[in-house]
Amino acid sequence: MQKKSSEATLCLHGAIVMFTAFFSGGMIGMVAVGQVEGSIDGWKLAHMEPLINAIVLFAIAGCLSKLVLTRTQLNITVYCLVGMAYSNTVFGYMRALTGALGYEFDDSLANNIATSAGMLGVPLAIIAFALILVGAMRARRVNQS
């Protein structure tokens, strides 16, 4: 994947994730006025997870061309970021929709889905941001030469 294509991929998935934030933001209002039952705190989490993750995707798309990464490193970075964004979004939505905490596995399918999504997002983020750090350090070294 080339950098332009990678930037477009991050922007595309950032926009999709952002639209889920719009929906969950509407759900906050619907719960607040009693149109639907649910937890305002749960829907706030379901709103903030995709909102923050979409912003991260847009921000990284904006600086991706400044990084010095191999094609493989670039692909891994992009797909880890996209996976992280969706995992965190699923985590927030599962908590809002089911009331599951999602912190440890138990006998509840909803909780186990939330837990899996929450646990998947962390290593994906670590991999992506480690590669971003490597790419930024390489770029800095290249620019100092």
PyRosetta script that sets phi, psi and omega in degrees:
from pyrosetta import init, pose_from_sequence

init()
pose = pose_from_sequence("MQKKSSEATLCLHGAIVMFTAFFSGGMIGMVAVGQVEGSIDGWKLAHMEPLINAIVLFAIAGCLSKLVLTRTQLNITVYCLVGMAYSNTVFGYMRALTGALGYEFDDSLANNIATSAGMLGVPLAIIAFALILVGAMRARRVNQS")
pose.set_psi(1, 131.2)
pose.set_omega(1, 179.0)
pose.set_phi(2, -84.9)
pose.set_psi(2, 165.6)
pose.set_omega(2, -175.3)
pose.set_phi(3, -60.9)
pose.set_psi(3, -41.6)
pose.set_omega(3, 179.5)
pose.set_phi(4, -61.4)
pose.set_psi(4, -44.0)
pose.set_omega(4, 178.6)
pose.set_phi(5, -65.3)
pose.set_psi(5, -38.4)
pose.set_omega(5, 178.4)
pose.set_phi(6, -64.6)
pose.set_psi(6, -42.7)
pose.set_omega(6, 177.8)
pose.set_phi(7, -61.9)
pose.set_psi(7, -43.7)
pose.set_omega(7, 179.0)
pose.set_phi(8, -63.9)
pose.set_psi(8, -39.3)
pose.set_omega(8, 178.4)
pose.set_phi(9, -62.5)
pose.set_psi(9, -45.7)
pose.set_omega(9, 178.3)
pose.set_phi(10, -62.8)
pose.set_psi(10, -40.9)
pose.set_omega(10, 179.2)
pose.set_phi(11, -67.1)
pose.set_psi(11, -41.3)
pose.set_omega(11, 178.4)
pose.set_phi(12, -59.5)
pose.set_psi(12, -52.0)
pose.set_omega(12, -177.8)
pose.set_phi(13, -71.0)
pose.set_psi(13, -31.1)
pose.set_omega(13, 173.7)
pose.set_phi(14, -60.9)
pose.set_psi(14, -41.6)
pose.set_omega(14, 179.2)
pose.set_phi(15, -67.1)
pose.set_psi(15, -42.0)
pose.set_omega(15, 178.3)
pose.set_phi(16, -61.6)
pose.set_psi(16, -47.2)
pose.set_omega(16, 179.9)
pose.set_phi(17, -63.8)
pose.set_psi(17, -37.7)
pose.set_omega(17, 178.6)
pose.set_phi(18, -62.4)
pose.set_psi(18, -38.1)
pose.set_omega(18, 178.1)
pose.set_phi(19, -64.6)
pose.set_psi(19, -31.6)
pose.set_omega(19, 175.3)
pose.set_phi(20, -67.8)
pose.set_psi(20, -30.8)
pose.set_omega(20, 176.0)
pose.set_phi(21, -67.8)
pose.set_psi(21, -36.4)
pose.set_omega(21, 176.7)
pose.set_phi(22, -61.9)
pose.set_psi(22, -44.3)
pose.set_omega(22, -179.5)
pose.set_phi(23, -62.6)
pose.set_psi(23, -47.9)
pose.set_omega(23, -178.2)
pose.set_phi(24, -67.9)
pose.set_psi(24, -29.3)
pose.set_omega(24, 173.7)
pose.set_phi(25, -63.4)
pose.set_psi(25, -39.6)
pose.set_omega(25, 174.8)
pose.set_phi(26, -64.4)
pose.set_psi(26, -35.5)
pose.set_omega(26, 179.1)
pose.set_phi(27, -65.8)
pose.set_psi(27, -33.0)
pose.set_omega(27, 176.3)
pose.set_phi(28, -57.8)
pose.set_psi(28, -47.7)
pose.set_omega(28, 179.7)
pose.set_phi(29, -64.8)
pose.set_psi(29, -40.3)
pose.set_omega(29, -179.4)
pose.set_phi(30, -65.7)
pose.set_psi(30, -38.1)
pose.set_omega(30, 176.5)
pose.set_phi(31, -69.4)
pose.set_psi(31, -40.1)
pose.set_omega(31, -177.2)
pose.set_phi(32, -61.7)
pose.set_psi(32, -36.4)
pose.set_omega(32, -178.6)
pose.set_phi(33, -96.1)
pose.set_psi(33, 3.9)
pose.set_omega(33, 174.8)
pose.set_phi(34, 83.8)
pose.set_psi(34, 13.3)
pose.set_omega(34, 178.8)
pose.set_phi(35, -71.6)
pose.set_psi(35, -31.0)
pose.set_omega(35, 176.0)
pose.set_phi(36, -136.5)
pose.set_psi(36, 154.5)
pose.set_omega(36, 176.4)
pose.set_phi(37, -86.0)
pose.set_psi(37, 149.2)
pose.set_omega(37, 178.4)
pose.set_phi(38, 158.5)
pose.set_psi(38, -178.5)
pose.set_omega(38, -179.0)
pose.set_phi(39, -102.9)
pose.set_psi(39, 124.5)
pose.set_omega(39, 176.2)
pose.set_phi(40, -60.3)
pose.set_psi(40, -41.5)
pose.set_omega(40, 178.8)
pose.set_phi(41, -62.3)
pose.set_psi(41, -39.6)
pose.set_omega(41, 177.9)
pose.set_phi(42, -62.1)
pose.set_psi(42, -42.6)
pose.set_omega(42, -179.6)
pose.set_phi(43, -74.4)
pose.set_psi(43, -27.4)
pose.set_omega(43, 173.6)
pose.set_phi(44, -63.9)
pose.set_psi(44, -41.9)
pose.set_omega(44, 176.8)
pose.set_phi(45, -64.2)
pose.set_psi(45, -43.7)
pose.set_omega(45, 179.6)
pose.set_phi(46, -64.6)
pose.set_psi(46, -22.5)
pose.set_omega(46, 176.9)
pose.set_phi(47, -83.5)
pose.set_psi(47, -45.3)
pose.set_omega(47, -174.5)
pose.set_phi(48, -73.5)
pose.set_psi(48, -36.4)
pose.set_omega(48, 179.7)
pose.set_phi(49, -57.0)
pose.set_psi(49, -55.9)
pose.set_omega(49, 179.9)
pose.set_phi(50, -68.8)
pose.set_psi(50, -32.7)
pose.set_omega(50, 179.6)
pose.set_phi(51, -61.0)
pose.set_psi(51, -50.9)
pose.set_omega(51, -179.5)
pose.set_phi(52, -65.9)
pose.set_psi(52, -42.4)
pose.set_omega(52, -178.3)
pose.set_phi(53, -67.1)
pose.set_psi(53, -37.2)
pose.set_omega(53, 176.4)
pose.set_phi(54, -63.3)
pose.set_psi(54, -42.9)
pose.set_omega(54, 178.4)
pose.set_phi(55, -61.9)
pose.set_psi(55, -39.7)
pose.set_omega(55, 177.0)
pose.set_phi(56, -61.4)
pose.set_psi(56, -45.2)
pose.set_omega(56, 179.3)
pose.set_phi(57, -60.6)
pose.set_psi(57, -43.5)
pose.set_omega(57, 178.9)
pose.set_phi(58, -64.6)
pose.set_psi(58, -41.7)
pose.set_omega(58, -178.6)
pose.set_phi(59, -64.3)
pose.set_psi(59, -44.9)
pose.set_omega(59, 179.9)
pose.set_phi(60, -67.3)
pose.set_psi(60, -37.1)
pose.set_omega(60, 176.7)
pose.set_phi(61, -58.6)
pose.set_psi(61, -36.3)
pose.set_omega(61, -178.8)
pose.set_phi(62, -71.1)
pose.set_psi(62, -25.1)
pose.set_omega(62, -178.1)
pose.set_phi(63, -112.9)
pose.set_psi(63, 2.5)
pose.set_omega(63, -177.2)
pose.set_phi(64, -58.2)
pose.set_psi(64, -37.8)
pose.set_omega(64, -177.9)
pose.set_phi(65, -69.2)
pose.set_psi(65, -14.1)
pose.set_omega(65, 179.3)
pose.set_phi(66, -84.8)
pose.set_psi(66, -15.6)
pose.set_omega(66, -176.0)
pose.set_phi(67, -84.9)
pose.set_psi(67, 150.4)
pose.set_omega(67, 174.9)
pose.set_phi(68, -108.5)
pose.set_psi(68, 99.0)
pose.set_omega(68, -178.8)
pose.set_phi(69, -131.5)
pose.set_psi(69, 149.5)
pose.set_omega(69, 172.1)
pose.set_phi(70, -70.9)
pose.set_psi(70, 165.9)
pose.set_omega(70, 178.7)
pose.set_phi(71, -58.4)
pose.set_psi(71, -42.9)
pose.set_omega(71, 179.3)
pose.set_phi(72, -63.6)
pose.set_psi(72, -45.1)
pose.set_omega(72, 178.3)
pose.set_phi(73, -62.2)
pose.set_psi(73, -39.5)
pose.set_omega(73, 177.9)
pose.set_phi(74, -62.0)
pose.set_psi(74, -46.9)
pose.set_omega(74, 179.4)
pose.set_phi(75, -61.8)
pose.set_psi(75, -44.9)
pose.set_omega(75, 179.3)
pose.set_phi(76, -61.5)
pose.set_psi(76, -43.6)
pose.set_omega(76, 179.8)
pose.set_phi(77, -59.5)
pose.set_psi(77, -49.5)
pose.set_omega(77, -177.2)
pose.set_phi(78, -62.9)
pose.set_psi(78, -48.3)
pose.set_omega(78, -177.0)
pose.set_phi(79, -70.6)
pose.set_psi(79, -31.1)
pose.set_omega(79, 174.3)
pose.set_phi(80, -67.2)
pose.set_psi(80, -41.0)
pose.set_omega(80, 178.2)
pose.set_phi(81, -64.3)
pose.set_psi(81, -43.8)
pose.set_omega(81, 179.3)
pose.set_phi(82, -64.4)
pose.set_psi(82, -45.0)
pose.set_omega(82, 177.9)
pose.set_phi(83, -61.5)
pose.set_psi(83, -40.8)
pose.set_omega(83, 177.0)
pose.set_phi(84, -59.5)
pose.set_psi(84, -46.2)
pose.set_omega(84, -178.2)
pose.set_phi(85, -61.9)
pose.set_psi(85, -45.1)
pose.set_omega(85, 179.1)
pose.set_phi(86, -69.5)
pose.set_psi(86, -38.7)
pose.set_omega(86, 178.6)
pose.set_phi(87, -61.5)
pose.set_psi(87, -46.0)
pose.set_omega(87, 179.9)
pose.set_phi(88, -66.5)
pose.set_psi(88, -34.5)
pose.set_omega(88, 177.0)
pose.set_phi(89, -66.3)
pose.set_psi(89, -45.6)
pose.set_omega(89, 178.0)
pose.set_phi(90, -61.2)
pose.set_psi(90, -40.8)
pose.set_omega(90, 178.0)
pose.set_phi(91, -56.3)
pose.set_psi(91, -51.6)
pose.set_omega(91, -179.1)
pose.set_phi(92, -63.1)
pose.set_psi(92, -43.1)
pose.set_omega(92, -179.4)
pose.set_phi(93, -66.3)
pose.set_psi(93, -41.7)
pose.set_omega(93, 179.5)
pose.set_phi(94, -62.8)
pose.set_psi(94, -39.1)
pose.set_omega(94, 177.3)
pose.set_phi(95, -65.2)
pose.set_psi(95, -41.7)
pose.set_omega(95, -178.7)
pose.set_phi(96, -69.8)
pose.set_psi(96, -42.6)
pose.set_omega(96, -175.8)
pose.set_phi(97, -73.7)
pose.set_psi(97, -32.8)
pose.set_omega(97, -172.2)
pose.set_phi(98, -115.4)
pose.set_psi(98, -16.6)
pose.set_omega(98, -175.4)
pose.set_phi(99, 79.8)
pose.set_psi(99, 3.4)
pose.set_omega(99, 179.0)
pose.set_phi(100, -66.9)
pose.set_psi(100, 143.8)
pose.set_omega(100, 178.3)
pose.set_phi(101, -77.9)
pose.set_psi(101, -40.3)
pose.set_omega(101, 176.5)
pose.set_phi(102, 72.9)
pose.set_psi(102, 28.8)
pose.set_omega(102, -179.8)
pose.set_phi(103, -103.0)
pose.set_psi(103, -23.4)
pose.set_omega(103, 178.1)
pose.set_phi(104, -151.8)
pose.set_psi(104, 154.0)
pose.set_omega(104, -178.4)
pose.set_phi(105, -73.6)
pose.set_psi(105, 142.7)
pose.set_omega(105, 175.3)
pose.set_phi(106, -148.4)
pose.set_psi(106, -152.6)
pose.set_omega(106, -177.2)
pose.set_phi(107, -92.6)
pose.set_psi(107, 8.0)
pose.set_omega(107, -179.6)
pose.set_phi(108, -98.7)
pose.set_psi(108, 122.8)
pose.set_omega(108, 179.2)
pose.set_phi(109, -60.4)
pose.set_psi(109, -44.6)
pose.set_omega(109, -179.1)
pose.set_phi(110, -60.5)
pose.set_psi(110, -44.5)
pose.set_omega(110, 178.8)
pose.set_phi(111, -63.9)
pose.set_psi(111, -40.0)
pose.set_omega(111, -178.6)
pose.set_phi(112, -69.2)
pose.set_psi(112, -33.5)
pose.set_omega(112, 174.7)
pose.set_phi(113, -66.1)
pose.set_psi(113, -45.7)
pose.set_omega(113, 178.6)
pose.set_phi(114, -61.7)
pose.set_psi(114, -43.9)
pose.set_omega(114, -179.9)
pose.set_phi(115, -62.8)
pose.set_psi(115, -45.3)
pose.set_omega(115, 179.1)
pose.set_phi(116, -60.3)
pose.set_psi(116, -45.7)
pose.set_omega(116, 179.7)
pose.set_phi(117, -62.8)
pose.set_psi(117, -43.9)
pose.set_omega(117, 179.6)
pose.set_phi(118, -64.1)
pose.set_psi(118, -39.3)
pose.set_omega(118, -179.4)
pose.set_phi(119, -74.6)
pose.set_psi(119, -28.7)
pose.set_omega(119, 179.4)
pose.set_phi(120, -72.4)
pose.set_psi(120, -37.1)
pose.set_omega(120, -177.8)
pose.set_phi(121, -62.5)
pose.set_psi(121, -33.1)
pose.set_omega(121, -176.2)
pose.set_phi(122, -66.4)
pose.set_psi(122, -55.5)
pose.set_omega(122, 179.8)
pose.set_phi(123, -64.6)
pose.set_psi(123, -32.7)
pose.set_omega(123, 176.8)
pose.set_phi(124, -62.3)
pose.set_psi(124, -41.6)
pose.set_omega(124, 177.9)
pose.set_phi(125, -64.9)
pose.set_psi(125, -42.4)
pose.set_omega(125, -179.7)
pose.set_phi(126, -61.9)
pose.set_psi(126, -44.8)
pose.set_omega(126, 179.0)
pose.set_phi(127, -62.1)
pose.set_psi(127, -50.2)
pose.set_omega(127, -177.3)
pose.set_phi(128, -60.4)
pose.set_psi(128, -47.5)
pose.set_omega(128, -175.8)
pose.set_phi(129, -76.0)
pose.set_psi(129, -24.4)
pose.set_omega(129, 171.9)
pose.set_phi(130, -66.0)
pose.set_psi(130, -42.8)
pose.set_omega(130, 178.3)
pose.set_phi(131, -67.9)
pose.set_psi(131, -36.4)
pose.set_omega(131, 176.2)
pose.set_phi(132, -62.7)
pose.set_psi(132, -41.9)
pose.set_omega(132, 177.2)
pose.set_phi(133, -61.7)
pose.set_psi(133, -45.1)
pose.set_omega(133, 177.6)
pose.set_phi(134, -60.0)
pose.set_psi(134, -47.6)
pose.set_omega(134, -179.6)
pose.set_phi(135, -62.5)
pose.set_psi(135, -37.0)
pose.set_omega(135, 178.8)
pose.set_phi(136, -70.8)
pose.set_psi(136, -39.2)
pose.set_omega(136, 178.6)
pose.set_phi(137, -66.9)
pose.set_psi(137, -39.9)
pose.set_omega(137, 176.7)
pose.set_phi(138, -63.8)
pose.set_psi(138, -43.0)
pose.set_omega(138, -179.8)
pose.set_phi(139, -62.6)
pose.set_psi(139, -40.1)
pose.set_omega(139, 178.9)
pose.set_phi(140, -64.1)
pose.set_psi(140, -41.8)
pose.set_omega(140, 178.7)
pose.set_phi(141, -64.5)
pose.set_psi(141, -41.9)
pose.set_omega(141, 179.7)
pose.set_phi(142, -64.3)
pose.set_psi(142, -42.1)
pose.set_omega(142, -178.5)
pose.set_phi(143, -70.8)
pose.set_psi(143, -25.7)
pose.set_omega(143, 178.0)
pose.set_phi(144, -79.7)
pose.set_psi(144, -18.7)
pose.set_omega(144, -177.6)
pose.set_phi(145, -77.3)
pose.dump_pdb("model.pdb")
